Amino acid sequence: MSKFDRIHLVVMDSVGIGAAPDADEFFNHDVDDTKSDTFGHISENFNLEVPNLANIGLGHIPRETPLVGVDKVSEQTGYVTKLEEISRGKDTMTGHWEIMGLNIQVPFRVFPDGYPEDLLEKIETFSGRKVIREANIPYSGTAVIDDFGPRQMETGELIIYTSADPVLQIAAHEDVIPLEELYKICEYVRSITLDDPYMIGRIIARPYIGIPGNFTRTAGRHDYALSPFGHTVLDSLNEAGVSVYSVGKINDIFNGVGINHDMGHTPSNMVGVDRLIETLKLPEFDKGFSFTNLVDFDALFGHRRDIAGYGTAINEFDARLPELFDAMRDQDLLLITADHGNDPSYPGTDHTREYIPLLAYSKSFTGNGVIPVGHYADISATVAENFGVAPTENGQSFLGDLT
């Protein structure tokens, strides 16, 4: 019998909480990650107002230095800890896949200097369109269309760019390269990058509209992802007939595998919270698991090294928590975590190798406290034990610590 009828996992994308023990093995253009601390450095440089996270116990998460402005409340309402990553990566897919029970020891390829010429030539041959070589570097998705959108409108060339994640993105003005054509090109690129020497995590179609100086990305984005490299706890839940709801880009991250109710993409964190609350209120969602990703922390503020924007986004999320609590039922469990770091005070624009926070809250709790420091996959083991399904070989359940 399940201890909790429903478990809701929310990933604050990239909100790490201090350098991992092996951070010296992960580099941002020769700058190691050993001093990275996303949550900590934001708290030192921005006025965090997070009373709801603090009430759950955020201030009690084990750290060498306290989070500035975050109270260590004496009567916290939940359980907290931090979790360490085992997989050899610090990207979105690796983090999420490990959270659901996998151990990825062969990291996805990233291309900090852009994609190799042979790959670009294959894309040109298939599509019949040239690729703008100057865009072929890690680039902001909005900046790249501002910089090269006018040229694309004149020439019909493809804008292909990457990021710190293992992604290949193709931006296309819908009036120049129709959606159907863009998707066909992306499907081809997906087919030739499944394995080495590329093994790219996601191919992303990035359509946009507008005129120079006023371009807007549209809802026609489509992700072509790899499927997880093994059996995850999402698979175990799905095979057992347990409802699995995804909110935001979760469905893309897992390529739909193990998910039986996709609530769709969300254009912002706040829409993601809205969608999660709607999901919690669905009358047919009596038992099961929901999995939400809030990506703005990472995409809009971490990669752009915007401390104020990042801090504001954390405050905005905290302010929505009472609504989320109200939508929860008595036997619901809320887990709030992250998938890697992206310290906005750090050099470069890459992710950072960090611990992730874990905060657990339920109206049914009679106790509170700090759980021993564990690993990402402990979340999957806990979900598996709660619903009585097969875990993976990774992670240790902390379900027994939640009283």
Salt bridges, closest charged atoms under 4 A:
ASP13 OD2 - LYS249 NZ 3.63
ASP13 OD1 - HIS340 NE2 3.50
ASP22 OD2 - ARG88 NH1 3.76
ASP22 OD2 - ARG353 NH2 2.81
GLU25 OE1 - ARG88 NH2 2.76
ASP33 OD2 - LYS90 NZ 2.81
ASP37 OD2 - ARG63 NH2 2.69
GLU85 OE1 - ARG353 NH1 3.32
GLU117 OE2 - ARG133 NH2 2.53
GLU124 OE2 - ARG133 NH1 2.72
GLU134 OE1 - ARG151 NH1 3.29
GLU157 OE1 - ARG151 NE 2.79
ASP165 OD2 - ARG202 NH2 3.74
ASP165 OD1 - HIS351 ND1 3.43
GLU181 OE2 - ARG129 NE 2.67
ASP223 OD2 - ARG202 NH1 3.21
ASP223 OD1 - ARG221 NE 2.70
GLU239 OE2 - HIS231 ND1 3.98
ASP252 OD2 - HIS265 NE2 2.47
ASP274 OD1 - ARG320 NH2 2.57
ASP286 OD1 - ARG329 NH1 3.62
ASP298 OD2 - HIS303 NE2 3.34
ASP298 OD1 - HIS351 NE2 3.25
GLU323 OE2 - ARG320 NE 2.67
ASP332 OD2 - ARG6 NH2 2.76
ASP332 OD2 - HIS8 NE2 2.97
ASP339 OD2 - HIS96 ND1 3.45
ASP339 OD2 - HIS340 NE2 3.27
ASP343 OD2 - HIS41 ND1 2.55
ASP350 OD2 - LYS90 NZ 3.97
